[in-house]
């Protein structure tokens, strides 16, 4: 009696919207902002090793990065703000892997992440970022990580500067974004900010 061959491994994830997103070959038509907001609000930064009664989510980190980017680049346009907001969008399906583990995993993870990010950009009409915009995203991301490291993750200021670089003085409304929120609030505020930028 011949054995039935095992089915091919499943490479897609079903979203609450009903979409089936292929993680290895993502199609932009299967990406919905509601799924992104819902997922990012439930993914914890710093592997959950942060102070406070709530996790500090990737959704909230994304809002912080966009606000930091606008502060250090006051001429930032709304499409550039959207690039800042969505810079970690792939993590709604692949999670937030801390940098030391990403380095250990290598190119396989990075390839999945980049394909997902390209599909997200296509879905929402964003061009591949210019080198200048890419540098802005990286700088804002590192400043946000510095703030989070000190305020939430137990780093001393000099230790945070060693790993993430210096953080400029920021206005209180920007720094306040590093205060963890309940999941539903993070999801709603991320979605509201996306809609304001995308409409513009």
Wavefront OBJ file of the C-alpha trace (Angstrom):
o trace
v 0.000 0.000 0.000
v 1.524 3.295 -1.074
v 1.804 6.119 1.385
v 0.099 9.425 0.733
v 2.771 12.108 0.299
v 2.841 14.835 2.899
v 1.237 18.068 1.701
v 3.539 20.951 0.908
v 4.282 23.099 3.965
v 1.849 25.982 4.343
v 3.528 29.292 3.505
v 0.528 31.584 3.984
v -1.172 33.112 6.977
v -4.886 33.731 7.231
v -5.706 37.253 8.390
v -8.772 38.371 10.312
v -9.861 40.272 7.186
v -10.115 36.881 5.461
v -7.033 37.468 3.300
v -4.465 34.717 2.871
v -1.043 36.324 2.742
v 1.744 34.269 1.177
v 4.762 34.986 3.358
v 7.299 33.912 0.742
v 5.696 35.586 -2.280
v 3.359 38.265 -0.872
v 0.829 39.911 -3.172
v -0.126 43.502 -2.477
v -3.827 42.664 -3.013
v -3.690 40.484 0.121
v -2.481 43.321 2.362
v -5.022 45.305 4.386
v -4.175 48.184 6.718
v -6.637 46.873 9.325
v -4.635 43.615 9.497
v -1.376 45.554 9.828
v -2.720 47.790 12.605
v -4.242 44.840 14.450
v -1.065 42.770 14.224
v 1.446 45.511 15.064
v -0.568 46.547 18.124
v -0.104 43.003 19.451
v 3.620 42.612 18.718
v 5.813 43.618 21.661
v 9.026 45.572 21.233
v 12.076 44.391 23.191
v 10.592 40.865 23.451
v 8.201 42.302 26.022
v 11.014 43.199 28.426
v 9.711 46.686 29.136
v 8.356 48.544 32.139
v 4.690 49.294 32.664
v 1.345 47.516 32.737
v 1.164 47.247 28.928
v 3.572 45.998 26.285
v 5.193 48.645 24.131
v 3.940 47.581 20.728
v 5.419 47.926 17.267
v 2.356 50.007 16.361
v 3.296 52.530 19.021
v 6.978 52.394 18.049
v 5.932 53.190 14.477
v 4.039 56.267 15.637
v 7.084 57.349 17.642
v 9.400 56.897 14.641
v 7.112 58.980 12.427
v 6.951 61.758 15.025
v 10.737 61.708 15.521
v 11.278 61.786 11.762
v 9.049 64.822 11.367
v 10.851 66.587 14.215
v 14.340 66.085 12.776
v 13.178 66.718 9.193
v 10.521 69.452 9.458
v 9.952 69.481 5.703
v 8.846 65.850 5.738
v 5.923 65.243 3.347
v 2.940 63.044 4.089
v 4.148 60.227 1.775
v 7.496 60.369 3.593
v 5.613 60.268 6.887
v 3.785 57.185 5.639
v 7.118 55.515 4.832
v 8.246 56.274 8.385
v 4.999 54.923 9.834
v 5.110 51.703 7.792
v 8.846 51.005 8.106
v 8.198 47.982 10.366
v 4.919 46.890 8.741
v 6.229 43.373 7.871
v 6.381 42.646 11.584
v 2.599 42.224 11.642
v 3.273 38.741 10.295
v 6.936 37.983 11.064
v 7.118 39.538 14.540
v 9.703 41.875 16.005
v 12.970 39.968 16.171
v 15.604 41.798 18.200
v 18.719 42.903 16.292
v 21.159 40.371 17.844
v 18.931 37.484 16.746
v 18.425 38.983 13.272
v 22.206 39.019 12.870
v 22.373 35.356 13.865
v 19.569 34.327 11.474
v 21.114 36.129 8.523
v 19.787 36.816 5.041
v 16.822 34.414 5.020
v 14.811 36.529 7.445
v 15.862 39.770 5.777
v 14.682 38.522 2.383
v 11.204 37.706 3.697
v 11.034 41.081 5.440
v 12.045 43.027 2.325
v 9.545 41.232 0.073
v 6.762 41.973 2.531
v 7.784 45.625 2.787
v 7.849 45.950 -1.016
v 4.310 44.521 -1.179
v 3.147 46.953 1.520
v 4.605 49.897 -0.391
v 2.940 48.750 -3.605
v -0.414 48.292 -1.867
v -0.429 51.853 -0.549
v 1.163 53.604 -3.509
v 4.562 54.330 -1.998
v 7.671 54.488 -4.165
v 10.930 52.858 -3.176
v 12.448 55.396 -0.754
v 15.240 57.652 -1.932
v 18.623 57.240 -0.210
v 17.906 60.410 1.777
v 14.543 59.094 2.976
v 16.122 55.738 3.796
v 18.682 57.529 5.966
v 15.932 59.519 7.685
v 13.989 56.344 8.508
v 17.092 54.683 9.945
v 18.022 57.731 11.999
v 14.502 58.179 13.375
v 14.324 54.456 14.145
v 17.588 54.572 16.102
v 16.525 57.681 18.035
v 13.238 55.987 18.917
v 15.146 52.864 20.005
v 17.400 55.023 22.215
v 14.362 56.596 23.910
v 12.658 53.228 24.383
v 15.863 51.633 25.689
v 16.252 54.232 28.447
v 12.597 54.876 29.283
v 11.293 51.331 29.015
v 13.961 48.639 28.652
v 16.349 49.374 31.525
v 19.339 50.730 29.573
v 21.543 53.401 31.099
v 21.772 56.526 28.885
v 25.432 55.911 27.997
v 24.659 52.289 27.132
v 21.782 53.345 24.891
v 24.033 55.858 23.150
v 26.660 53.165 22.568
v 24.205 50.852 20.805
v 21.742 53.261 19.199
v 23.574 56.572 18.932
v 22.629 59.862 20.586
v 19.084 61.100 20.909
v 18.358 64.805 20.405
v 16.165 66.811 22.729
v 12.601 66.137 21.673
v 9.386 68.005 22.526
v 7.189 66.454 25.188
v 4.397 65.400 22.766
v 6.958 63.267 20.896
v 8.519 61.758 24.027
v 5.035 61.008 25.382
v 4.593 58.470 22.576
v 7.028 56.225 24.494
v 4.477 55.718 27.285
v 2.913 52.278 26.630
v -0.773 52.167 25.772
v -3.398 49.429 25.907
v -3.549 47.335 22.745
v -6.833 48.760 21.483
v -5.548 52.323 21.850
v -2.313 51.544 19.992
v -4.257 49.903 17.171
v -6.748 52.772 16.853
v -4.129 55.523 16.938
v -1.936 53.736 14.371
v -4.924 53.305 12.071
v -6.015 56.927 12.531
v -2.531 58.188 11.707
v -2.301 55.983 8.635
v -5.644 57.226 7.357
v -4.680 60.875 7.865
v -1.403 60.420 5.951
v -2.842 58.227 3.216
v -5.779 60.534 2.520
v -3.405 63.470 2.231
l 1 2 3 4 5 6 7 8 9 10 11 12 13 14 15 16 17 18 19 20 21 22 23 24 25 26 27 28 29 30 31 32 33 34 35 36 37 38 39 40 41 42 43 44 45 46 47 48 49 50 51 52 53 54 55 56 57 58 59 60 61 62 63 64 65 66 67 68 69 70 71 72 73 74 75 76 77 78 79 80 81 82 83 84 85 86 87 88 89 90 91 92 93 94 95 96 97 98 99 100 101 102 103 104 105 106 107 108 109 110 111 112 113 114 115 116 117 118 119 120 121 122 123 124 125 126 127 128 129 130 131 132 133 134 135 136 137 138 139 140 141 142 143 144 145 146 147 148 149 150 151 152 153 154 155 156 157 158 159 160 161 162 163 164 165 166 167 168 169 170 171 172 173 174 175 176 177 178 179 180 181 182 183 184 185 186 187 188 189 190 191 192 193 194 195 196 197 198 199 200
